[in-house]
Amino acid sequence: MNGTKSSSAAEAAKEITPYTYGLTGVDIPLDDSLTYVLWFSIGLLFIVILCVRFGQMANAQLRHLLNLNATSLQQAYWSEDRTSIWPSLKKQVFYAPLWKKRHNREIQLSRAINVGTLPSRLHTVLLLTYLLSNVIYCLVLDYSQPKAKSIAEFRGRTGHLSIVNMVPLVILAGRNSPFIPLLRISFDTYNLFHRWIGRVVAAEAFAHTLAWAWNEYDAAGMKGLGKHLQESPFLAYGLLGTVALSIIMLQAPSIIRHAFYETFLHIHQLLAVATIIGVKAHCKIGVLPGESYIDWVIALWVLERSARLFRIIYRNISMRRFSKVTVEALPGKDVEACRISIELVRPWNYRPGTHTYLYLPTVSLWMNHPFSIAWSDERQTPYLTPQIEKLPSMNSDVESAMSELPTRTSTTISLIIAKRTGMTATLFNKARASPNGVLTTYGFVEGPYGGIDRLHSYGTVILFAAGVGITHQIGHVRDLLQGQRAGTIATQKIVLCWSVKNTETLEWIRPWMDEILQMGNRKQVLKVLLFVTQPRSAREVVSRSETVQMLPGRCNPAVLLGKEILTRVGATVVTVCGPGAFADEVRGAVRGVVGEGATVDFVEESFTW
């Protein structure tokens, strides 16, 4: 009897064994067909977004051209919605949070525990569609065949789709993706989809490994499974990819990511490289059809990293020097920050709303962080020879020689960095400990990135900022005032609303604001509203004029927006940059006026990580 059972078990194992490795049982034609369906759905979404963006750009360009130097009355046509469909889409889909109001306001279990933010309504629909489609693709199997063969088909499907999904995963992780300016979608949105597609890739890889282990266990038991893993490079490299992805998923939750971000980033990048190496070797040894996709992943990753390196070298390194970085620790007890000026070795074509990644090797080795570019100055600087550089700066011969030298355009960009933890805290402490609170060092900037939102076609521009979010908005103010004075834009009304904790924070941008307030057309076009939430005394909150008002207390975006809409000129755009809770309040205020007759667009600048 025992012999019969042993014989039956051996026969069963013999039948299962072919489905434990290679492509036996894998439905390659169906895998390819489902891959084409996946690519088609992504391509279709791309075309739809592209058509919508082209329509928006064409409308903005027409509005811009027809409203150059136009009066308030002449822009009246553009101030009203001419259809109810588009405003409804903006209110209920494009600008809508997932539920009531919360979108970028972080969900915190405590001051130290952050579990992330909620996606918008549109993002949720797209993500659910993507997730469900992948589940369906994985479960389209021939269930009438033997169990071992169905499991092998599932193993092949999940493994193939995991590799295929790595292509958009890498594309969405790239700062230099051409799809960012083409589709006018922020890197923050790309980052959101990168995180969720990464979860899909990891889940499918894990399912792929479990399917293999199921058949392997049925065929050879636990001892045979362990033995094959030790003896087979094909299986070992596949396991390397799965283990690396699993660790990424364990360290990727928002609570861990926010608590140890710099450590997370280093480990994440190393594990990503380990995943790519493991999957590439797994495919090559097994001659798997997914190898071509992993080759695309490697090519895209190398290309994007090369683009980053090129930007860094071109902007910051010349034959004789690096970019010069000056860090000034700004005064303040409750809110501590640095004002940073970077003198680049080559010109920089500044656009308002852009950001850069800052590398300071003397502060934080190779770590880099994104910061909005608050200001940019260009001046003519003479080319200095080594002989002149060695002379004392007050030497009259130097002044005479420099006046005869050919000049070059020198660009200096400025940032405001609030002290938090990690690199920003180290930087502030070093600057404060330096003589006069000023630290001079070298560094590198990578960019510029962003700046995809053009505001020149709007008659009314309302800019909301809170705290360090002013760095995104103040460049827009100068750009719009310059354009209005030159008669090259449609803007006739600008409202800047800045919410700060105390009056010391105003020192962050005082040099730049003084320059703006001295512009000839400022009083006719610009109104500045400064909300001080925690003034030390009522005497601190004093308005300079009707166009520059300082007010105590918190800003109420709904009240302010409702008031300014009544005196709008042409089409209106509302932009916001600040903490998530403040941005959500502005978003809610905009949704409150969209669809009520006025043409109002909304732009939010955020970086959720």
Legacy VTK file of the C-alpha trace (Angstrom):
# vtk DataFile Version 3.0
C-alpha trace
ASCII
DATASET POLYDATA
POINTS 609 float
0.000 0.000 0.000
2.792 2.415 0.981
4.583 1.578 -2.214
1.511 2.439 -4.244
1.182 5.814 -2.448
4.848 6.565 -2.977
4.532 5.648 -6.642
1.485 7.903 -7.041
3.261 10.802 -5.326
6.288 10.338 -7.540
4.118 10.336 -10.661
2.345 13.510 -9.487
5.661 15.188 -8.782
6.953 14.130 -12.185
3.924 15.748 -13.836
4.358 18.988 -11.864
8.136 19.320 -12.290
8.063 20.690 -15.901
5.900 23.596 -14.662
8.422 24.703 -12.025
10.896 26.357 -14.373
11.258 27.868 -17.830
8.313 28.713 -20.071
6.445 25.437 -19.850
2.799 26.248 -19.178
3.318 29.969 -19.812
0.909 31.450 -22.393
3.350 33.754 -24.185
0.916 34.898 -26.938
-1.671 35.949 -24.344
1.042 37.619 -22.254
2.046 39.644 -25.303
-1.569 40.502 -26.138
-2.271 41.734 -22.616
0.949 43.742 -22.702
-0.260 45.442 -25.893
-3.590 46.193 -24.182
-1.690 47.762 -21.262
0.439 49.892 -23.575
-2.633 50.862 -25.606
-4.469 52.061 -22.476
-1.445 54.104 -21.389
-1.074 55.526 -24.902
-4.770 56.393 -25.041
-4.527 58.242 -21.730
-1.460 60.065 -23.043
-3.337 61.192 -26.181
-6.374 62.342 -24.186
-4.214 64.416 -21.809
-2.235 65.805 -24.746
-5.413 66.884 -26.554
-6.755 68.559 -23.417
-3.454 70.367 -22.860
-3.264 71.525 -26.489
-6.805 72.845 -26.194
-5.927 74.724 -22.999
-2.728 76.132 -24.515
-4.525 77.234 -27.689
-7.203 78.984 -25.627
-4.581 80.649 -23.414
-2.540 81.787 -26.434
-5.609 83.267 -28.126
-6.646 84.999 -24.900
-3.116 86.306 -24.472
-2.867 87.771 -27.974
-6.322 89.363 -27.952
-5.827 90.979 -24.539
-2.429 92.624 -24.967
-2.799 96.181 -23.625
-6.556 95.595 -23.378
-8.556 97.526 -20.783
-10.779 95.957 -18.154
-13.816 96.490 -20.348
-12.131 94.950 -23.382
-11.260 91.825 -21.372
-14.827 91.390 -20.104
-15.586 88.613 -22.612
-12.932 86.382 -21.031
-14.067 87.039 -17.463
-17.219 84.929 -17.794
-17.673 81.205 -18.464
-19.336 80.562 -21.825
-20.257 76.965 -21.064
-21.255 74.982 -17.983
-19.499 71.746 -18.958
-15.879 72.795 -18.483
-16.437 74.583 -15.137
-18.292 71.501 -13.855
-15.386 69.267 -14.867
-12.936 71.568 -13.115
-15.010 71.704 -9.948
-15.992 68.030 -9.688
-12.994 66.317 -11.300
-9.821 68.303 -11.980
-9.740 70.443 -8.821
-11.691 68.098 -6.550
-10.127 66.380 -3.525
-10.982 62.751 -2.957
-13.805 63.530 -0.564
-14.606 66.856 1.084
-11.621 69.181 1.464
-8.490 67.259 2.473
-5.938 66.660 -0.263
-2.394 67.826 0.536
-2.928 68.255 4.252
-0.834 65.517 5.816
-2.565 62.840 7.859
-0.652 62.823 11.154
-1.172 60.376 13.981
1.100 62.628 16.047
3.643 65.386 15.416
6.248 62.703 14.727
4.122 60.222 12.763
3.020 61.215 9.268
1.048 58.726 7.165
0.948 60.830 3.981
-1.699 62.656 1.965
-4.778 61.714 -0.031
-4.778 61.691 -3.841
-7.232 63.905 -5.684
-10.461 62.544 -7.117
-9.044 62.319 -10.656
-5.831 60.703 -9.456
-7.828 58.141 -7.466
-9.891 57.154 -10.508
-6.776 56.753 -12.665
-4.918 54.782 -9.994
-7.836 52.434 -9.321
-8.267 51.854 -13.047
-4.590 50.988 -13.385
-4.591 48.709 -10.346
-7.768 46.862 -11.315
-6.636 46.406 -14.915
-3.428 44.750 -13.715
-5.407 42.447 -11.417
-7.634 41.450 -14.330
-4.651 40.839 -16.620
-3.091 38.543 -14.013
-6.299 36.530 -13.558
-7.110 35.961 -17.239
-6.104 32.279 -17.130
-7.264 28.960 -18.558
-8.821 27.467 -15.429
-9.884 24.257 -17.244
-6.287 22.979 -17.440
-4.447 21.128 -14.649
-3.722 23.155 -11.523
0.044 23.045 -11.980
-0.257 24.401 -15.512
-2.613 27.207 -14.394
-0.162 28.156 -11.659
2.667 28.172 -14.220
0.575 30.430 -16.478
-0.067 32.747 -13.525
3.649 32.714 -12.702
4.545 33.713 -16.248
1.851 36.418 -16.390
2.746 38.114 -13.120
6.469 37.985 -13.797
6.064 39.417 -17.297
3.720 42.214 -16.189
6.006 43.098 -13.288
8.845 43.716 -15.730
6.605 45.558 -18.208
5.361 47.892 -15.475
8.943 48.748 -14.578
9.148 50.825 -17.784
6.546 53.456 -16.745
7.883 53.150 -13.188
11.322 54.407 -14.285
9.868 57.038 -16.624
7.777 58.515 -13.819
10.791 58.638 -11.495
12.782 60.822 -13.887
13.155 64.549 -13.245
14.172 65.048 -16.873
11.203 63.264 -18.414
10.109 65.066 -21.621
6.511 64.197 -20.712
6.542 66.733 -17.853
6.642 69.847 -20.095
4.782 68.102 -22.929
1.770 67.110 -20.824
2.216 69.979 -18.336
1.918 67.596 -15.416
3.952 68.374 -12.320
6.711 66.114 -11.056
4.735 65.841 -7.824
1.958 64.045 -9.730
4.523 61.838 -11.481
5.942 60.982 -8.062
2.496 59.920 -6.834
2.019 57.539 -9.754
5.610 56.307 -9.414
4.906 55.210 -5.848
1.706 53.355 -6.739
3.080 51.676 -9.865
6.037 50.610 -7.747
3.578 48.853 -5.450
2.047 47.105 -8.477
5.494 45.951 -9.646
6.351 44.617 -6.180
2.985 42.862 -5.755
3.280 41.145 -9.142
6.877 40.093 -8.442
5.833 38.670 -5.083
2.917 36.802 -6.713
5.318 35.498 -9.379
7.653 34.124 -6.702
4.824 32.553 -4.701
3.449 30.839 -7.827
6.869 29.344 -8.535
7.228 28.246 -4.888
3.791 26.601 -4.948
4.586 24.280 -7.835
8.140 23.734 -6.623
6.898 22.702 -3.180
4.310 20.345 -4.663
6.965 18.765 -6.861
9.982 18.565 -4.548
8.941 19.609 -1.070
10.639 22.204 1.121
14.066 20.534 0.936
13.965 20.381 -2.838
12.824 24.013 -3.008
15.761 25.180 -0.883
18.210 23.019 -2.801
17.118 24.401 -6.175
17.439 27.995 -4.898
21.011 27.289 -3.797
22.059 25.517 -6.973
20.313 27.595 -9.655
21.696 31.080 -10.547
18.473 31.640 -12.512
16.376 31.263 -9.359
18.890 33.064 -7.128
18.882 36.212 -9.287
15.094 36.146 -9.511
14.922 35.893 -5.724
17.345 38.832 -5.452
14.927 41.010 -7.437
11.950 39.926 -5.344
13.738 40.399 -2.013
14.991 43.865 -3.044
11.465 44.901 -4.045
10.069 43.505 -0.817
12.529 45.561 1.248
11.619 48.656 -0.763
7.983 48.096 0.133
8.849 47.645 3.814
10.761 50.936 3.978
8.510 52.925 1.619
5.450 53.630 3.840
5.053 57.329 4.573
5.703 56.931 8.304
9.203 55.522 7.677
9.884 57.639 4.599
9.200 60.920 6.392
10.977 59.979 9.599
14.256 58.951 7.903
14.003 60.493 4.440
17.706 60.845 3.628
18.442 57.297 4.805
15.377 56.054 2.936
16.546 57.687 -0.298
20.012 56.101 -0.169
18.656 52.631 0.576
15.869 53.012 -2.000
18.328 53.805 -4.789
20.641 50.907 -3.867
17.706 48.485 -3.741
16.422 49.752 -7.102
19.806 48.970 -8.662
19.809 45.528 -7.015
16.325 44.868 -8.409
17.373 45.788 -11.947
20.514 43.626 -11.749
18.577 40.660 -10.376
15.780 40.880 -12.961
18.210 41.385 -15.861
20.287 38.334 -14.912
17.127 36.285 -14.248
15.768 37.078 -17.721
19.084 36.545 -19.489
19.828 33.176 -17.912
16.280 31.925 -18.483
16.007 33.471 -21.994
12.733 35.087 -20.959
10.704 37.334 -23.296
10.715 40.128 -20.694
14.432 40.770 -21.198
13.806 43.428 -23.863
11.722 45.418 -21.376
14.368 45.323 -18.674
16.845 46.532 -21.304
14.556 49.534 -21.853
14.459 50.091 -18.100
18.259 50.115 -17.917
18.555 52.429 -20.937
16.005 54.900 -19.543
17.612 54.872 -16.108
21.111 55.461 -17.499
19.837 58.191 -19.843
18.035 60.050 -17.050
20.990 59.829 -14.669
23.296 61.019 -17.451
21.024 64.011 -18.062
21.220 64.883 -14.370
25.018 64.614 -14.402
25.261 66.752 -17.536
23.078 69.471 -15.997
25.216 69.506 -12.853
28.537 69.692 -14.716
27.342 72.286 -17.250
25.766 74.637 -14.702
28.361 74.400 -11.960
31.815 73.386 -13.157
34.272 75.315 -15.305
37.980 74.909 -15.859
38.798 77.197 -12.926
35.955 77.079 -10.417
32.721 75.626 -9.085
29.484 77.447 -8.393
29.891 79.702 -5.367
27.321 79.325 -2.593
26.695 82.003 0.050
24.479 81.001 2.977
23.084 83.694 5.260
21.409 82.682 8.515
18.346 84.924 8.811
17.252 86.342 12.161
14.249 84.763 13.832
13.372 82.905 17.003
10.201 81.056 16.094
10.983 80.425 12.418
14.616 79.856 11.442
15.733 79.984 7.824
18.651 80.627 5.482
18.864 82.847 2.418
21.135 81.161 -0.119
22.733 82.769 -3.168
24.371 80.579 -5.814
26.628 82.234 -8.375
26.594 79.882 -11.336
29.499 79.433 -13.712
27.196 79.616 -16.742
24.025 81.604 -17.545
20.662 80.305 -16.421
17.450 81.040 -18.298
15.253 81.724 -15.277
11.488 81.219 -15.429
9.220 82.014 -12.481
7.868 78.975 -10.692
10.946 76.828 -11.257
12.837 74.821 -8.678
16.283 73.315 -8.398
17.981 70.469 -6.573
20.776 71.714 -4.342
23.922 69.690 -3.588
26.200 70.873 -0.770
29.012 68.308 -0.351
30.517 70.176 2.622
27.181 69.902 4.431
25.560 66.653 3.330
27.873 64.811 0.899
25.852 63.772 -2.180
22.357 64.381 -0.769
20.163 66.774 -2.735
16.845 68.445 -2.007
14.382 70.410 -4.167
13.888 74.121 -3.447
11.902 76.804 -5.250
14.009 79.491 -6.896
12.885 82.731 -5.299
14.963 85.187 -7.301
17.449 85.421 -10.142
19.852 88.214 -11.069
22.063 88.603 -14.084
24.985 90.962 -14.419
27.948 91.453 -16.697
31.188 90.148 -15.183
34.622 90.521 -16.784
36.616 87.454 -17.709
39.511 87.410 -15.236
42.948 86.138 -16.144
44.956 84.217 -13.535
47.416 87.153 -13.315
44.687 89.694 -12.473
43.002 87.341 -10.008
46.254 87.238 -7.969
46.432 91.043 -7.605
44.938 92.803 -4.555
41.306 93.720 -5.108
41.909 97.440 -4.374
44.786 97.730 -6.834
44.130 100.477 -9.399
45.808 98.349 -12.054
43.154 95.694 -11.444
40.319 98.176 -11.916
41.898 99.516 -15.094
42.521 96.050 -16.509
39.035 94.825 -15.631
37.389 97.745 -17.406
39.051 96.681 -20.656
38.299 92.979 -20.383
35.466 91.342 -22.336
32.480 90.502 -20.149
30.267 87.474 -19.629
26.767 87.130 -18.221
26.880 85.933 -14.620
23.715 84.448 -13.096
22.995 84.336 -9.377
19.923 82.475 -8.127
18.550 82.766 -4.618
16.670 80.351 -2.373
15.033 80.509 1.039
15.430 77.304 3.064
13.521 76.893 6.314
15.285 74.911 9.022
13.713 71.504 9.565
15.737 68.335 10.142
18.641 66.627 8.425
20.474 68.684 5.808
18.489 71.912 6.338
19.198 71.896 10.085
22.912 71.234 9.544
23.099 74.006 6.963
21.410 76.583 9.212
23.557 75.692 12.210
26.765 75.961 10.161
25.748 79.356 8.773
24.758 80.694 12.203
28.097 79.557 13.655
30.033 81.311 10.855
31.381 84.887 11.211
28.528 87.414 10.777
26.172 84.496 10.236
27.364 84.028 6.635
28.825 80.789 5.279
30.652 80.695 1.945
31.220 77.340 0.293
30.923 75.596 -3.034
28.009 73.547 -4.297
26.029 72.372 -7.259
22.523 73.025 -8.490
20.605 70.749 -10.817
17.866 72.249 -12.917
15.924 74.309 -13.585
12.829 72.142 -13.304
9.153 73.056 -13.311
7.897 76.454 -14.418
5.282 74.823 -16.650
2.453 77.167 -15.651
2.349 80.418 -17.622
0.198 83.173 -16.145
0.582 85.822 -18.873
-2.833 85.284 -20.489
-4.860 86.057 -17.346
-6.181 89.540 -16.641
-6.231 88.819 -12.895
-3.617 86.794 -11.026
-4.143 85.969 -7.333
-1.152 84.390 -5.618
-1.468 82.741 -2.194
1.595 81.783 -0.165
2.226 80.637 3.388
5.620 80.578 5.048
8.453 79.597 2.744
5.909 79.119 -0.076
6.545 82.779 -0.944
9.650 81.641 -2.838
7.435 80.173 -5.551
5.270 83.288 -5.892
7.563 86.291 -5.687
9.253 85.493 -8.986
5.834 85.488 -10.652
5.127 88.965 -9.222
8.279 90.481 -10.729
7.745 88.706 -14.047
4.137 89.868 -14.322
4.969 93.476 -13.411
7.751 93.554 -15.983
5.455 92.080 -18.631
2.619 94.493 -17.807
4.957 97.469 -18.033
6.289 96.230 -21.384
2.773 95.567 -22.692
3.525 91.926 -23.525
0.983 90.237 -21.232
-2.735 90.482 -20.491
-2.409 90.875 -16.713
-3.822 94.083 -15.266
-4.426 93.036 -11.659
-2.119 91.126 -9.280
-2.948 90.216 -5.689
-0.234 88.660 -3.502
-1.450 87.171 -0.231
1.270 85.946 2.129
0.565 84.355 5.498
3.464 84.413 7.978
3.876 83.516 11.620
5.522 86.781 12.705
6.992 89.952 11.231
10.554 88.600 11.402
9.648 86.299 8.513
9.228 89.362 6.286
13.015 89.777 6.336
13.346 86.659 4.190
12.409 88.514 1.016
12.920 92.154 1.996
15.642 92.919 -0.644
13.473 91.497 -3.414
10.239 93.041 -2.175
11.935 96.442 -1.983
12.901 96.061 -5.632
9.337 95.132 -6.566
7.838 98.054 -4.626
10.099 100.455 -6.533
8.775 99.346 -9.931
6.930 102.197 -11.631
3.662 100.394 -12.410
3.398 98.602 -9.092
0.769 100.809 -7.434
-1.639 100.513 -10.362
-1.352 96.732 -10.710
-0.174 95.051 -7.491
-1.852 94.682 -4.105
0.061 92.945 -1.304
-1.766 91.452 1.688
0.407 90.268 4.575
-1.323 88.176 7.247
0.633 87.868 10.518
-0.845 84.973 12.481
1.125 85.427 15.732
2.220 89.075 16.071
4.114 89.930 19.259
2.166 93.169 19.594
-0.457 95.145 17.693
2.147 97.824 16.919
4.009 95.381 14.663
1.058 95.063 12.292
1.003 98.396 10.463
-0.100 98.842 6.858
2.218 100.909 4.677
-0.457 101.925 2.182
-3.672 100.802 0.526
-1.672 98.601 -1.831
0.537 97.055 0.866
-1.591 95.985 3.814
-0.513 94.116 6.932
-3.300 92.344 8.787
-3.347 90.360 12.049
-4.726 86.830 12.167
-5.132 84.013 9.696
-5.936 84.448 6.035
-9.426 83.365 4.989
-9.010 82.414 1.306
-12.772 82.092 0.671
-13.504 85.629 1.922
-10.529 87.167 0.152
-11.230 85.383 -3.121
-14.915 86.275 -3.045
-13.998 89.941 -2.643
-11.335 90.035 -5.361
-13.472 88.170 -7.903
-15.980 91.029 -7.840
-13.337 93.447 -9.197
-11.579 90.985 -11.517
-10.171 91.892 -14.906
-10.627 89.245 -17.606
-9.918 85.613 -16.798
-8.633 84.820 -13.309
-6.008 82.358 -12.135
-5.431 81.467 -8.477
-2.139 79.866 -7.481
-1.013 78.588 -4.093
2.204 77.370 -2.523
2.389 76.517 1.144
1.617 73.864 3.748
-0.951 71.254 2.772
-3.692 72.532 5.094
-3.379 76.080 3.709
-3.344 74.824 0.101
-6.495 72.784 0.758
-8.245 75.900 2.065
-7.363 77.787 -1.114
-8.457 74.845 -3.264
-11.790 74.778 -1.450
-12.218 78.528 -1.960
-11.549 78.209 -5.684
-14.049 75.363 -6.040
-16.552 77.607 -4.303
-16.402 80.205 -7.090
-15.829 77.902 -10.080
-19.091 77.381 -11.939
-20.644 80.544 -10.499
-20.035 82.586 -13.637
-16.439 83.791 -13.340
-13.665 82.147 -15.356
-11.277 80.892 -12.672
-8.365 78.476 -13.044
-6.373 76.940 -10.196
-2.685 76.018 -9.949
-1.115 74.356 -6.917
2.613 74.013 -6.399
3.464 71.201 -4.026
6.058 68.522 -3.438
4.747 65.570 -1.471
7.254 62.854 -0.708
LINES 1 610
609 0 1 2 3 4 5 6 7 8 9 10 11 12 13 14 15 16 17 18 19 20 21 22 23 24 25 26 27 28 29 30 31 32 33 34 35 36 37 38 39 40 41 42 43 44 45 46 47 48 49 50 51 52 53 54 55 56 57 58 59 60 61 62 63 64 65 66 67 68 69 70 71 72 73 74 75 76 77 78 79 80 81 82 83 84 85 86 87 88 89 90 91 92 93 94 95 96 97 98 99 100 101 102 103 104 105 106 107 108 109 110 111 112 113 114 115 116 117 118 119 120 121 122 123 124 125 126 127 128 129 130 131 132 133 134 135 136 137 138 139 140 141 142 143 144 145 146 147 148 149 150 151 152 153 154 155 156 157 158 159 160 161 162 163 164 165 166 167 168 169 170 171 172 173 174 175 176 177 178 179 180 181 182 183 184 185 186 187 188 189 190 191 192 193 194 195 196 197 198 199 200 201 202 203 204 205 206 207 208 209 210 211 212 213 214 215 216 217 218 219 220 221 222 223 224 225 226 227 228 229 230 231 232 233 234 235 236 237 238 239 240 241 242 243 244 245 246 247 248 249 250 251 252 253 254 255 256 257 258 259 260 261 262 263 264 265 266 267 268 269 270 271 272 273 274 275 276 277 278 279 280 281 282 283 284 285 286 287 288 289 290 291 292 293 294 295 296 297 298 299 300 301 302 303 304 305 306 307 308 309 310 311 312 313 314 315 316 317 318 319 320 321 322 323 324 325 326 327 328 329 330 331 332 333 334 335 336 337 338 339 340 341 342 343 344 345 346 347 348 349 350 351 352 353 354 355 356 357 358 359 360 361 362 363 364 365 366 367 368 369 370 371 372 373 374 375 376 377 378 379 380 381 382 383 384 385 386 387 388 389 390 391 392 393 394 395 396 397 398 399 400 401 402 403 404 405 406 407 408 409 410 411 412 413 414 415 416 417 418 419 420 421 422 423 424 425 426 427 428 429 430 431 432 433 434 435 436 437 438 439 440 441 442 443 444 445 446 447 448 449 450 451 452 453 454 455 456 457 458 459 460 461 462 463 464 465 466 467 468 469 470 471 472 473 474 475 476 477 478 479 480 481 482 483 484 485 486 487 488 489 490 491 492 493 494 495 496 497 498 499 500 501 502 503 504 505 506 507 508 509 510 511 512 513 514 515 516 517 518 519 520 521 522 523 524 525 526 527 528 529 530 531 532 533 534 535 536 537 538 539 540 541 542 543 544 545 546 547 548 549 550 551 552 553 554 555 556 557 558 559 560 561 562 563 564 565 566 567 568 569 570 571 572 573 574 575 576 577 578 579 580 581 582 583 584 585 586 587 588 589 590 591 592 593 594 595 596 597 598 599 600 601 602 603 604 605 606 607 608
